Amino acid sequence: MNLAGASVSPIVLGVFAFLLGMGAIAVALRTRRRRARYAETYAASGGVFYTAVQIGCGAILLVGGLAIIVLALTLKR
């Protein structure tokens, strides 16, 4: 399989989205751990709901990045 030029850009975009998703999930977990030390401010700032939304957005980026990579590789053939 010969990948060059314009056929590589969707794969790069997919990898970038995947890495952004991984980073977003890592930041959400880190933020949760940091805020959990101070229970009253953690609850006041949205608590578990905020963390769930942040992880959900990261998961969408993760799955979207994988989908872009798979589509780019399957449509190349």
Helices and strands as residue ranges (DSSP letters): G 5-7, H 9-36, H 39-44, H 47-76
